[in-house]
Amino acid sequence: MKMSLNFPAVFAANTPILEQTNQILHILFLFLPFLWAMGILPPLDALFLWGMEQLLEFGLGGSPMSSNTKLLVMFLISAGTAIASYFIPNTLGVILFMTGFGFILSLNLSEIGLAFKHTMISHLASSKPKNEQRGLRIQFGWREFLFYLTVLTFALMEASLLHRFAGSSSFSQASPQAIASYILILLLIIMWILREIQRVYLFGVFRNPFYPKDVRTVTVFMEKQRRLMKVGVVRRILLTLVSPFAMIAFLSLDRSLQNLHSVSVCIGFTRIFRMVWQNTENALLDIVIVSIAQMLVFNPELWWNRSLDTGLRLLLVGLIRDRLLQFVSKLHFALAILLTSWTEKKQRRKSTATLITLNIVFFPVLLALIAISALLSSPLLPLFTLPVFLVGFPRPVRSWPGPVGAAACVCPDTVYYQQLVPSLAVALQTALATGSLGLSLPGSHYLCRFQDRLIWILVLEKGFTYCGLNIKGLELQETSCHAAEAHRVDEIFETAFEHQEHTKILSPNPHFGHILTPCTVVPVRLYSDARNVLSGIIDSHDHLKHLKDDFIKVLVWMLVQYCYKKSKTLESPGSADKNKQGSFPENQHSSAVERSRALREDSFSVDTVEDWTDDSDTFDSEPSGRTKDRKEPGQLGPTPKVHLSIPGSVETQSQDFPQEMSPEDKIYRAVVLGLPAVGKGKQPEVLPQIEFSCSYSELLSIPEEWRTAPVPPSKVSEMRQRFPEEWYHFVLSQLDFFHLKEKPSNLLADLMEDKALKDLYIHGVLSCCFGLFGLDNTVPAPSHVFRAYTGGIPWSVGLDWLTDKPELFQLALKAFRYTFKLMVDKASLGPVENFEELVNYLEEYDSAWYIGLVSDLEWQQAVLQEKPYLFSLGHDPSMGIYTGRVLTLQELLVQVGKLNAEAVRGQWANLSWELLYATNDDEERYSIQAHPVLLRNLTVQAADPPLGYPVYSSELLQLPLL
C-alpha cells in the first residue's frame, strides 16, 4: 500500500523534467529529416565505429585501428582490462596489472600473433618455405621479443619499487613526484627541439638553419644529414625508453592509486598507463600540463584538486588538447576556403562577395559551427566547395568502410607505384623514427612528390615502436587542372628544398598558411622518367640507311647467342624437354606473335572486313589498338551467318556447308582480297642433310624449320655478299665453351672455317630480313620502322612465314628493337668505333635494358623486377612526331610534406555529400568516397594540392620503428 502511494508522488515530482525533455525532443525530431537530407546524420555503422573509436582512444588510451575487426577486438580487450583492474584487492597489484597490460596492449599484437602462428606452423611442417619465415622475423623475431620482455620487466620493477617505498607521500615542491615532474618538463622541451630541427621549417614558419641546403643529389644530402641523423637517434632513445620510464615514475608516485575499487581511478589510470606506451608524445604533454597545474594550484578546496584525481585530470586534459587542436585546424581550413574563393580566379563566382560578407557578419555562428564540429570530431563540410559550412557526420579516422588497400582504379600506371612502395616504406620508417615528419598520429596525412608521381600517405594506427600506414599512388594523367595544381605543389617543394642557397638564416616560409607544409626529403629507389622527341633521328636518311646493316649484325649476334645458350642446356639433364620448349617462355613469344597479327590484320586481314568503317584509316602510320583472333591456316573456324560484303569483293561461305558451294565459289574461296591460297594437307618440305666440316658446329646449328623461307636464290647470293663475315667471326671468337668437358684447342678456328654453318646463318638472317623488310633494298620509312618496332608490319608472305615460327619471330623483333636503340645511341653518343664496343652495347641491352613497348606485359614485369633501364618508342599522331621514353632506376630524393588533416576530411565529406544525390547505391558511393580526392579550395594562395584518383593502394604497412 505504501509503494502504491509513492508512485504518484515520484511521478508528480519528476513531471517538470519529463515535460522539458519532451519539449526538447519534439524540437529535435523536427530537424531530423532536414539533418538527414543534408547528410549530417551519420549512418548507424559509422556512428557505432566512431563511438567505439572515441572511447578506445580517449577513454581507454588506445589507438584507432586499421580495420573494424581489429577495432572491435581491441575495444573489448581494453574495456575488459579496465573492468578487471576494479576488482584487484591491493594497490601494488593494481599498479603491476595496469603497467603490464598497458605495455602489452600498446604493441603490434596482430603482427606478433601472425609471427607466432607461422612459427608454430614451421615447427609442425618442416617443408614450410624458409624465405617467408625470414621475412616475418624482420617484423618480429627473437631480438624484438627479448627487447620487449626486458622493457616490460624493468617497467614492472620500477613501478612496484617506487610505489612501495615512495608512493604514500603527498605532492609538494620537494616531493619525489615533483622531481619527476621537473624531469618530464625537461624531456618535453628537449624532444620538442630535437623534433623540430629535423624538418626544413621550424614550427612550419622559419627556415631551419641546421637543415642541409643542397638536397638535389642523394650522396650530398646524406653526407650533410649525418648530424641530423645522430640527433634523430638521440630523440628516438629519449622517446622510446627514457620518457615512458619517467612517466611511469610520476604515475607510480601518485597518491590517487591508494583509492581502491574506484571507477575513476580504474578508468583514468588504465588509460594513462597504456597511453604512456601507445602515444608517448601526447602522454608526455598531458602529464606536463597536469603537473604544472598541480604545482601552481595548491589550494585543496579548489574543484580541480577536490573532485578530480590525477587519472581523470589527465583524461580531461587529453580530451581538451585534442578538441582544441581540431578547432585550430578546422579554423585554418575555413579561412583557406574563404580566402581562395576570392583569390582564385577559377573559383571566384558572382555570389562569392556576398558569401564572404555573410561569413564575416555571422562569424560567431561560423565559430560555433567549427566548435561543434571539433567537439564531435566530425569533418567541417564546405558545401560544394563554397564558403558555406556545415557539420559533417562523425566518422572513424579511416573515413571509408572498406578494407585497407581495396579502393584503387588499377591502370598501367599502377606498376610504377607498386615498384617504389617497398623502398618508400623503408625511407618513411627512418623518417618517422627520427621525427623528420613531425608529430605523426593516426589520421595524419602526407603528400610525396617526384616528377609526375604523387603519393598519398595516411597514418592509420600507431603504437609502441610501430606505425601502420596506407600508401596510395594518384593517377599520372595530365590535364589542365592537374598541371596547374601540380605546378603549385612543385613550387612549394622547390622553394623549400632547391632554392636554399640564396636564402637567409631563419627566413620566413613564403607559403606559410598553405595546407601543405614541406617536411623533408627521403631517398627512394625508383624510376626516373625521361621523354625525348626523336625528330632528326628516326626520320634521318643517314641513320636509316645503316639500319638494315646494323640489324643484320645484331641478328647474327642474337642467333649465335641463342644457339650457344641452347647448347649449354643440351649438356644438362632434362635438356630434351627444354629443347622442345625453346629458350623463350611460351606466353612471351606467343603474345608477341598474336600482337603482330592483330596489328597487321587490323588493316589487311579478311577478318576485319566486317569491322571497316568510314572513319578507319587503312594507311595510318600508327597501328590501332583493335585485336582479332586469327586462327592458323588449315584451322579456320565457322564464319558468322551474316556477312557484310564489300563492293567488288568475292563473298565467302562457311566451310561447314561444302555441299552448298558452287564450283565458282570453290575456285574463288582461296582467292579473297588478293591473299595467297592456303594449301590443305601439304606435306612439309624435306631439306637436304647439312654436312659440317667441324663436328662441334652442330652445337651452333639453327633449327631446321628456320631455313624454309620462300626466298629466291638471287637474294641468297646477294645476302652472301652483304653478310658481315668479319663480325660473324668476331662473335664466334667471343664464345668460351666452358661447359664442354673435352674440346679441341682449335675449336673456334674450325667453327669459323665451317662454310656450312655460315650458310645456315646467312639463310636465317635472310629469312628474318625477308619477313621484316621484304625483298626490296630501299631505305625503310619512319612509319615502317615504327610498325616494325611495335610488331604491326603490314601483311606479306615473308612475315606470314616468320610469324609461323614464334621463337624466330621473337628473336627478330627483339633484334630489331635492339637495332633501333643502337641507332638512337649512335646518333646521340657517336658512332661505334669497333666490334668490342658494339658487343658491349648489345650485352648491356641484354642484361640491363628492357626495350619494348609500354603496353607490353613484359614491360610491367621488367618494372617489378627492377630492370635498370627501360626504353619504349611512341608516336603522337596529332603532332606527327616520334618520341622515345627512357626509365632509369636510381636512388633519388622524394619530397614529403604534411597536409592539413581537417582539410582532407572536409573534402572527403564534401565529396560524399555531392555523391549522396548522384546515386542511391551505398556501395558505389562508399567506393568513390574511398578515393583520397582533394577538390579545390584548399590553399591560401592561388592553387591547390593535386587532384586525382588513386591507381594504387597498398595494404596495411606496419613499419617497425625500433
Secondary structure, 3 states (H helix, E strand, C coil): CHHHHHHHHHHHHCHHHHHHHHHHHHHHHHHHHHHHHCCCCCCHHHHHHHHHHHHHHHHCCCCCCCCHHHHHHHHHHHHHHHHHHHCCCCHHHHHHHHHHHHHHHCCCHHHHHHHHHHHHHHHHCCCCCHHHHHHHHHHCCHHHHHHHHHHHHHHHHHHHHHHHHHCCCCCCCCCHHHHHHHHHHHHHHHHHHHHHCCCCEECCCEECCCCCCCCCCHHHHHHHCHHHHHHHHHHHHHHHHHHHHHHHHHHHCCHHHHCCCCHHHHHHHHHHHHHHHHCHHHHHHHHHHHHHHHHHCCCCCCHHHHCCCHHHHHHHHHHHHHHHHHHHHHHHHHHHHHHHHHHCHHHCCCCHHHHHHHHHHCHHHHHHHHHHHHHHCCCEEEHHHCCCEEECCCCCCCCCCCCCCCCCCCCCCHHHHHHHHHHHHHHHHHHHHHCCCCCCCCCCEEEEEECCEEEEEEEEEEECCEEEEEEEEECCCCCHHHHHHHHHHHHHHHHHHCCCCCCCCCCECCCCCCCEEEEEEEEEEEEEEEEEECCCCCCCHHHHCCHHHHHHHHHHHHHHHHHHHHHHHHCCCCHHHHHHHCCCCHHHHHHHHHHHHHHHHHHHCHHHHHHCCCCCCCCCCCCCCCCCCCCCCCCCCCCCCCCCCCCCCCCCCCCCCHHHCCHHHHHHCCCCCCCCCCCCCCCCCCCCCCCCCCHHHHHHCCCHHHHCCCCCHHHHHHHHHHCCHHHHHHHHHCCCCCCCCCCCCCHHHHHHHCHHHHHHHHHHHHHHHHHHHCCCCCCCCHHHHHHHHHCCCCCCHHHHHHHCCHHHHHHHHHHHHHHHHHHHHHHHHCCCCCHHHHHHHHHHHHHHEEEECCCCHHHHHHHHCCCCEEEEEEEECCCCEEEEEEEEEEEEEEEEEEECHHHHHHHHHHHHHHHHCCCCCHHHHHHHHCCCCCCCCCCCCCCCCCCCCEEEECCCEEEECC
